[in-house]
Amino acid sequence: MKNINFYQLGNSNDLHELSKFVIYENFIHHSKSFDLKKLNKEIEILYKEELRFNNSKVFVSKDADNNISGSIRVLKWNGKDILPIEKLFAIKPSSILDNKHVNIWHIGRFAIKKCEDNAGFGTFKTLMTFAINEVCKSENSVAIAECDVKLLKILKLLGIEAEILAEPIYYLGSATVPVLFSYKGLRSFLDKNYYLIPQHQMQLHNSVVFQEIA
């Protein structure tokens, strides 16, 4: 079994480790070459951005050596914070929906360590399940994300439909689009993958470690 560690935002060391992992893995997956100085700059930008969010949950898978092998972050938008979708695409979350009383969640910082085989797919599904479980605790919810176009195809194969909100841009080493996920679509995925989350931990908010079911 792999560990899925749960972090409350606020631990700067954990957040810096997360930022470094996300930047490096995105560029390793999508770019044949990259400038180390540029990567370090991107890490600091991402790190400072994450420090500003105080209502987030970060799920991180770690290997036997305690190194991150996968990550995802989910937050419920408070109506004030500038989310990446606004920063990158000039899309205000409040303009996406006609119903202003719907909860808007942001899913981001998704990355999986590059492997020679398909060992990361189980981690991928588990991290997605943990994040989507947070969104689906209320039916009055939707989620937004900035999604790599290749990842978007994988999500579709898994049955997660997404509405593309704008043309792609080049971000973190790949073509990226802003997307909207409906509650119905996310719930359908969650119902099929509940088994990845231990039942006694489904409703806990302050757990430190989740165990991934093999």
Order of alpha helices (4+ residues) and beta strands (2+ residues): beta-alpha-alpha-beta-beta-alpha-beta-alpha-beta-alpha-beta-beta-beta-alpha-beta
